[in-house]
Amino acid sequence: MARIYAIGVGPGDPELLTAKAERILRSVPVVCAPTACPGESSYALSIIEPLLDRERQEVIIQVFPMRKDQDGLDEYWETAAATVAERVLGGSDVAFVTIGDPFIYSTFLYLYRILREKYAEIPIEVVPGISSINAAAVAAGIPLGQASERIAIIPAAFKEEDLRQVIENFETVVLMKVSRVFDGIYTLLRELGLERKAVFVSRVGTKDEEVVFDLELLLGRKLDYLSLLIVKK
């Protein structure tokens, strides 16, 4: 039976694709890629575009709105799942591409739940990818964990008290999607005396990669959505 491949395409550098991901992407007849808004390009698709043959392969851009309040988004996910399932049940393998790794805060997870519930007969094969977490740690030269050190990976939009507890209780904390809440996080880090123990990384693995250790320089700036903060005590 045809199947769905959930493929992590890494943080941005095409050379970080796994050999398995490249093999599948070159061979499948259908490739699905997410975007946040209708008419916008897909960042995941831009990473793998050189591998595709548009004359032979169908490329479908699917809209997955990105917002904290997820009320009303089920319609988008249901539509995307139905489109993928239609191709697979028609006999075509489908690759759904997502930046980073499919099982770490990825767009694919919205689809995965619906596919498991409504199309359980369709096989799903997940191809892991290098996450921005790993790539950012390397770019900054900061090991994430050693010996008995504990690592926490959380969305940055936590309540301040919850965020404080996590930072106090773990040796390494990775804060995902910090762009909209950076100034507040910086204030908390200063209060805890950790503003010099953190690094900001955005667009890792691309020509626009930015690694900043002096966090004060970022205050008031409009930061890239594809960014994270590593706090290493």
ABEGO torsion letter per residue (X at the ends): XBBBBBBBAEAGBAAABBAAAAAAAAABABBBBBBABBGBBBAAAAAAAAABBAAABBBBBBBBBBBABABGAAAAAAAAAAAAAAAAAAGBBBBBBBBEBAABGBAAAAAAAAAAAABAABBBBBBBBBBAAAAAAAAAGBBABBEABBBBBBBAABBAAAAAAAAAABABBBBBGAAAAAAAAAAAAAAAGAAAABBBBBGBGBAABBBBABAAAABGBBBBABBBBBBBX
